[in-house]
């Protein structure tokens, strides 16, 4: 008992193992010791027991023997023990704060130092007893997060593979051909711009503009346009910081995308030779399956299909059709724009709203908690038009998500809408809806930040304008885990894998190389891994459905939960290898990452993923309850005077605050390993 000695009488554990009951002959009642002796509570006052009491299975009472006038009586006495029917509570309580969090919210989160979500699912096997009955081992909780992250690895891996095997080649062909053609008018802006891009490709810093593009430092006067240009925005970030080829490609292509085109520029680019225009189309077409259409007209197409949800299409043509998803439209519509109708201007008594929040997106896509947080934080009071805009956007959302059903970017957003909007009720109401809603909001926002991170280059960033007796030992049981009872989200993730399989079948025919573990042709190997991952997600969906309907899981399903890391880790590493040279298996980058998703008033909104959190949650367990542990995303968003690379984000992550709406569920303590006795 943390160095304290309990003397005299008999001592027994309560069924949940978090406290001790002491009975002493000749004394009334019993004494309950909580928090490893830090809290002492007398029970059954005024009742003289003649023998050691016996706790009933649910922990809510004792069977005792009393004596009165030489007459013995067998009695049941109700007692108040925290988490009484949670059979393994003792494995998860490190402090009185933990006990309060479990009692109030049915669960809690803990900060982890792991680099990947799946690492937690090896923690008990390798560090805490390796699933035997001699050392206590905690059961696992299979969350949707590990499969969101597995899908993200597949999406980004195929995205980067497509860039390396096709997009980069076609881009440089376009630049080469356009540059040769434009030299007939060497003093034109476009001729100078394409000459600068060629110089970037060749690392030629004698070209003044190329030198600034390569340096990517702040805003300065462009020698091409004669106007200020934000060269700092050309800092390679996301996966483009991985190697020199991607860095050079990012700087040059982002430069072209960020150039504001005049009418004469458009005329020049439209007059390029057909071979150059075809190279540009080939470059664009590599990205088309991964993103949604632009809100701007395209240079080399007679007609442009602007998404129907776009309220204010942009008439300025551009060389690359930067993606404008429903998320872009939401972030655009929830900040101030001086040129919009008065009723759409997000402003208030204290000024204009220049930066949106991920909560705007979640609220529109169905998260009641996100809207509540916006209300409680005073956003609607500060900016009265904001609530009307969110209501308007909600009416547009259902139609927009159906508009591009085969597009995997839109399917990702549809999956987030499922996670945020579907009603949730755990079997027996064991999972408190407050913590579960906060977890689902955090998971969705982190998954969205991951999507924006992968598509950072080709996604348009929103810009706002302006003693005696014996001692009873705990009987250890083989750990039996649980699946987050959210079958609709598991199903949505499986559909995303299906859509990606179709993409690979259509667009992967000319990929070169072999998958690293089985030496299959690249397209065949990727389809196999995507199919395996989809099938595992569907298997856990089935388990979640069985939990909700009260059906028992099979021994094999419990084994699948126990070894869930096997379902995630290997295919995760395969998908990550697609971005590596020669598809080599290697240690992937840590999970923290960041994307700049909006800008306004000299600041950038950074949406980022932090280090994983552990989610310890009370769930049903054969008529009683138990605590299980799983991993979840963590989400952060901050305003910053500059964009950040992933490495910069990771170095500053300890100083980045967590959202207020998640802080109340965070424990200050890590779990001991192995679990400590009370």
N, C-alpha and C positions, 0 to 999 in steps of 0.2 A: 504493500500500500504506500508507495512512494516513500519508503524509509520508516513508516510508522508501524508499530507492532500492536496487534489487537490481542489482548490477553483474556483468558477465561471463556468458558462456555463453548458452544459449538458454532461453527461458521459454515454457511452454505452460499453458493452462488445463486443469484436470481437466474431464471432461465435464459435471459438475454446476455448474461455474463458481464454486464457493466457495473454491477454492484454486489455487495456482500450483505447477507443477513446474519446478525449475531444474536444468538439466544443464550441467556445465562439463567441457570436454575436459581430460583428464589427472587427473580426480578420480573416486573411486569413487562409484557410486550416483547418486541424485538427492536434491534437497532439496524437501520439501513445505512450503509457506507457507499456514497457516490463519489465520482470524480477521484478515484484512487485515494479515498479517505479525506479529501478536501471538504466534502459536505457530508454531515451526519444528520440523519432524520430518524426520530423515534416513531415507531409504528405500533398499533394495537395497544395504545395507552390504557392502563387500568385493567388489562386482561392478563391474568397469571397463567402461563403455559407450563405444562409439566414435562414437555419433551421438545426436541428439536422440531420446528415447523417444517412442513413440506410444501414447496411452491407448486401450484398447478401449472399445467403446460403453457397456458397463455400468459403467465407471469402476472396476472392481475389479482391474484389472491393466494392465500395460504390455507392449507388444511392443518388444523392444530388440535391438540388434545388439551382440554382444561379440566379442572377438578373443583367441585363445589360440594361441600358437605359429604365428603367421601364418595361422591358420584362423579364418574368420569364422563366427559362429553367430547364427541368428535364434531368439530365445527369448521365452517368455511368463513374466513375473514378476508374481505376485499382489501387490497392495499394499492397504493398509488406509486408505481415505479415507472420512471420515464422509459419510453420505448419498450414497454413490458413484453409485447409479443413479437419483437424483432429478434429472431433467434441468434443472430451473429452480431448484434450491435457492439459487443465488446471489441470486435476486430476493427471498428471504424471510429471509435471515440478517442481522440487524442487530447481533448480539453473540454471544459464546461461549455465553451463556445460551440463546439461540435454538437454536444448534446442539445443545446438550445436550437441550433439550426435544424437538426433532424426533427426535433419536437415541433417546431413552428412550421417548417417548410417541407418536411418529409425527405429532404435531401440537401446537398451542398456542393460547392465546387472547390477544388484545390488547385493552386498553381503547380505546374509541372515544369521540369527542366528538360523534358524529352524534345528531340528535334522533329519527330513525326508522331502522328496520331496513333499509329498501330503499335508503337513501342510499349504502351501501357499494357497491351494484351500479352506481352511476354514477361511482365514484371513479376507476377506471382510464380510462374514456372521457373524462372531462372534465378530469382533473388529471394523468394519467400517460401521455400519449402517444397517446391516441385510436386504439388498435388499428391501428397501421401497423407495418411491418417495420423502421422506422428507429429507433424508440424502444421499449425493452422494456416490455411490458404484461403484468400478471399475469392468469391465468385465474380465473374465478369458480367458486364452490362454492354450488350452490342448496340451501339448507337448508329443513327443514320449518318453521323458525321464521317465515319471511316469510309463509307461508300460514296459520300459526296466527294471526299478527297481522292478516292480511287478513281472516280470518274474524271475529276479534274486533271489527274495525272495522265489519263488516257487522252483527254481532249487536248491538253497542252502538248503532249508528246507527238500526237498526230499533226497538230498545228505547226510545231517547229520542224517536224520532218518534211511537211509540205513546203515550208519556206526554204529549207536547205536544199531540197531536191528539185524545186521548181521555181518558187517565187523570186529568189535572189538572182537566179540565172536570167529569168525573163526581165527583171527590173534593169539589170545592167545592160542587157541587149537593147532594151528600150532607150536607156540613157545614151548608149553608144550611137545608136542609129539617129536619135533625135539630135544629138550634139553635132554629128556630121552634117545633117541637113541644115541646121540652124546657122552654121558657120557662113552661109551665104549672106547673112545679116549679122555680122559679129558684134555690132554695137547694141543690138536689141537686148532687152532684159532677159528674154528666154535663152538667147544664145549664151549670155554671161552665166545664167543660172545653171545650165546644163554643162558648161565648161567647168564650173565650180564642182559639180557632182562628179565629173570625170576625175578632177584633181583630188577629190576626197577618196575616190576608189584607188588612186595611185599614190596616196599619201603625199601629194605635192603641196607643200605649204608655201611655195612661191606665189600661188594663187591666193590673193588676200581674202576672198570670200571663203575659200576652202579652209584656210588657216583658222578662221573664226568658227566654221562648222565643226572642224575637228576638235578645237579647244572647248566648244560648247560651254561658254562662260557668259552668263548674264545677257543683258540687252544692250545692243550697240548699233551703230549705223551700218546698214548693209551696203556694200559696194555695188551690189546688183540692183537693188530697188531704190537706193538713195534715201531710205526711210529706216526708222528704228526696227530692229528685228530681234525677237527673243531667241538668241542662240543657246541660252541655258536650257531651253526646252528640248534641245537635241542631245542632251545627256543620255547615253544608252542606259536603259533600265529594264525592269522585268527580265525575261530570259535573254534579252539582247546584250546584256552585260557579260554573258558567259564566255565569248571568245571574240577575237579580233574581226572575223568575218561578219558576225552578227552585229558587232558594234559599228563597223563601217557601213553596213547596209542600213542600220537604224538611222544613223546621222544623215545619210544622203536621202533616203526615202522620206524621212520625217521633214527634212528641209523642203522637199518638193511638195509634200502635203500641206505644210504651213505657209507656203507662198500664196499671197493674195493675188489672184489673177485679174488683170484688167481685160477689157473687151479686145484690145489688140493682142494681148497674150493668148487669149482663147482662139482668135483667128489664126495666129501663128501655129498653135498646137494642133488645131484641126486640119491645117494644111500640110502636116508632116506626111512623109511617104507612107503608103499603106503597110509596108513591112514594119515600120516603127509603131504605127497604131496597133497592128496585130500583136506586137510584143507587149505593148501596154495592156491590151485586152487579156493576153495570156497571164500577165502579172496579176491583174485584178481577179481573174477567174480562179486563181489558186485559193483566194480568201473567201470567195462567195459562199461556199457551204458553211463557213464558220461564223458568218456575221449576217446581220439583217441589212436591207437596202438603206441607202443614204437618203437624207432629206433634201439633197441638192441635185441639180441636173448634172449628168455626166457628159464629158467633152465629146466622146466619140460614139454616142448612141443617139438615134433619132428621137427616141422617147425614153422617159425615165419613170419607173414605177415607184412613186413616192408612197411610203406606208400611209394607210388611211388614218392612223392615229396621230399623224403629224398635223398639228393645228396651224402652224405657220411655216410652210416650206420656205427654203432659202433659194433665191433665184441665182445665186452666184455659182457658176460651174466650177468644177475642180477635176484635177487629173485622176485622183483616186476617190472612190465612193466610200468615204468614211462611214462606218456603221452608225445608224441612229435607231437604236432599239427603244422599246417602250420605257426602259430605265432612263435612257437619255431624255426622252420626252418628259418624264416625270421630274427629273432634276432640273431641266430647263424651265418647266412651268412653275416651279416652286421658288424661283428667285426673281429679283427685280430686273425688268427690261424697260428702259425709258420709251422705246418705240412701240410697245404693245398698248392695246386699249386700256383705259384707266382701270376697268374692273379686273384686269389680269395682272396689274402691277402689284407685286408683293412688297408692300410698304406699310408703315404704321407711324404712330405718333413719334417714335424715337428714331426713325430713319428707315432705310431700305434693307431688305434681306439680300445679301450678296452671295452667300454660300448656302447650298442645300444641305440635307443630311440624309444618310442612309435610311433614317426613320421615315422620311417622306416616301421612299420607294416601298418599304415594308407596309406602311399604312395603306397605300393605294392598292397593293397586291393582297390585302386582306388581313393584316395583323392588327387585331384590336388593341393589343398591348402597345404597339408602336404609336397608334393614335392617342391612346391614353397618356403615354409619356410626353408626346408633343403638347397635349392639353396641360398636363401638370407642370411642365417646364415653362409654360407661359408663351410658347411660340404663337399660338392662335390669338392670344391677347395682344402680343407685340405686333403681329402682322395679320389683321383681321381677314384680308383676302385669301390667306393661305388655306383656311379651312374650306372655303368655297372652291378653290382650285383642286384640292384633294378630292372633294366630292365629285367634281366634274370629271376628274381623271378616273375615278373608280367606275363611272358609267362607261368610260371608253375601254377599260381594260379587258373585259371578257371578249369583246369582238376582236381586239388587237391580238390577243394571245391565240385566237383561232385563225388569224389572218395568214400566218406562215407556219402551219403545223409541222412541216418537214424540216424546218430550219432548226439546227441544234442549239443555236444561241437562244432562239425564242423558246425552245423546249426547256432549256435550263431555267429561264425566267418562269415558265409555266410550273416547273417543279418547285421553285421557291414559293410560288403562289399557293400550291398545294400544302407545302409545309406551314405557311403562315395562316392560311384561311380555314383549313379544315378544323372542325371541332375535335377536341381531344378529351378522352376520359379513359383513365387507366382502369384495369380490372380492380374492382373493390375500391375505386377512388384512392388507391395507395399513393399515386404520384400527385402531389399538390399542383394544381393547375397554375399557380403563380410562378413556381420555379420552372415548371415545364414550358410555360409560355415564354419565359425569359430565355430559357435554353434554346427553344426553337427560333426565336427572334435572332439570337446571337449566331446560331448555326447558319441561318439563311443569309444574314449580312456578311458573314465571313466567306460563305460560298460565293456570294455575288462579288465580293472583293477579289476572290480568286479568279472568277471569270473576267473581270475587268483587267486584272493583272496580265492574264494570258493574251488578251486582245488589245493591249494598251496602244500599240502602234496604229491599228486600223479602226479604233473606236473614237468617235468624235467626242472631245471633252467639252462639257457644257461650260459656257462662259456667261457670267452675269455682266450687265452693263452698269456705266457708272459704278486456547485452552482445553476444554473438555469436549469429548465427542470427536467425530471424524471431520474430514474436509472433503467436500463433494467436488470432483473434477468435472470439467466440461467435456461432454462427449462430442468429438469432432465428426462431422459428416463430410462425405465427398462434396466438393463445391458444385452447385448447380446454378448456372447463370441465368440470364434473362435477356430478352430482346426488347428494345424500345418499342412500345406498342403503338406504332405509327405506320401501319401497313400501306397507307396511301402514298406516303413519301417514299418508302422503299420501292413501290411500284413506279412512281414517277422517275426515280433514278434508273430503274431497269429500262424504261422506255427511252431514256437518253442513250443508254448503251445500244439499244436497238437502232436508234437513228444514226448513231455513229458507225455501226456495222454497215448500214446502207451507204453511208458516205464513203467508207473505205472500199467497199465493193465497186463503187462508181468511179472514184478518183484515185485509187491506189494501184491501178493496173501497171503503171510504168515506174513504180518505185523500185529502186535498186538496193540490194542487200538482203541480209537474212536476220531473223530474230536471234538474239544472243544465246538463248538456252537450248533451243531445239533445232536450230539451223534451217528452219522453214523459210521459204520465200517470204519476203517482208509482208506483202499483203496478206498471205495466208496465215502467217504467224500472228499478225495483229488481230485479224478476225477471230482466230481461235482464242486469244486472250480476252478480247472483248466479250465473246460468247460465254466463256467461263465466268467472267466477272458478273455478267448479267444474270447467269443462272444462280450464282451465290446470292446476289441481291434478292432474287425471287424466292430463294429458299428461306432467307430471313424474313421476307414479307409473309410467307406462309406461317412461320413460327409466331410472328406478331399477331396474325389473324387467329391462330389457335389460342394464344394467351387471352385475347379479348373475348373469345367465345367460351372460355373455360375448359378447353380441351387440353389434356396433358401432352407435353412434349415427349418424344421418344428418346431413348438413350442415345441414339445416333445424333439427334438434334442437340442434346446437351453437350455431346462431344464437339459438335460443330461450333457451339458457343465457346467452349473451353479453348479451342484452337483457332479462334477467329482470325488471329494474326496471320495464319497460313493463307486464309482467303484473301487477305489484303496485301500482305507485304510483298510476295513474289511478283504478282502482276503489277503492283505499284512500281517496283524497281524496273520491270520490263518496259512499262510505259515511259518512265523517266529516262530510260536508256535511249529512247528514240531521238532525244535531243543531243545525245553525246556523239562524239566522233567515233565512227565505226560501230555505233550502237553498243558501246562497251558498258557493262554493268558497273556502276560505281556508287559511291555514297551520295545520295541526292542532297541538294541544298536543304537547309533547315526550313521548316514550314513557314516561319514569319516572312511576309511579303507585303508590298504596298503598291497601290495604284493611285495616281492623281486623276480624279474623276470629274472635278469641276474647278472653276476658277472665277474669281470676282474680287474687285476692289484691291488688287495687288496680293491676294492670298489664294492658295490652292487648298481644296478639300482633298485630304489624303484618306483613303479607305484602306485599312490594312488588317492583315491576319497576324495575331500574336502567337506566342507559344501555346501549346495545348493546355487545356484544363482537364482535370479529373472530375468526373461527375459521380458522386456517391449518392445512391438513391434507394429508398425503401420500396420494395416491390412485394407482391404476394409470394407466399412460400408454403404450399401444402396446408392451407387452413390458417397459417400464421403469416409472418412476414420475415423478410431478410433484407440486408443491404447488399447491393451489388455495385461494382465500380466500372466505369467506362470512360472513354476519352471524348472530348468535344473540342470544337474550334473555340478560339477567343477572337473577339472583334474589337477594333479600335478605329476611331476616326478623329482627326485633328485638322485644324487649319494651319498652314505652314507658309512662310514667305517664299519657299522654293520647293521644287519637286525633289524627291528622294529616290535613290537607288535602294535595292533590297538590303545591301550591306549597311548603308547608312541607317535604314529603318531598324535593322537588328541591333546596331550599336546604341541606338537611342531608346530601344523598346522599354527598358526598365524605368524610364522617366515619362513614358506615355501613359496617361491615366486610363483606367477602365471606365466604361460607361457607368453612370450612376445607377442605372437600372439593373446592373449585374452585381455591383459591389456588395449588396446586402446578403448575397448568397455565398460569398467567398469566405472560406475558413482560413485562419492564419497559420494552420499547422499542416505539415506533410504527414502522410500515414507512416507509422513505424513499420519496419520490415525486418523480421516477421512481426505479426500482431502481438501486442503486449497483453499479458493477463491484467485484470483489474488491479 
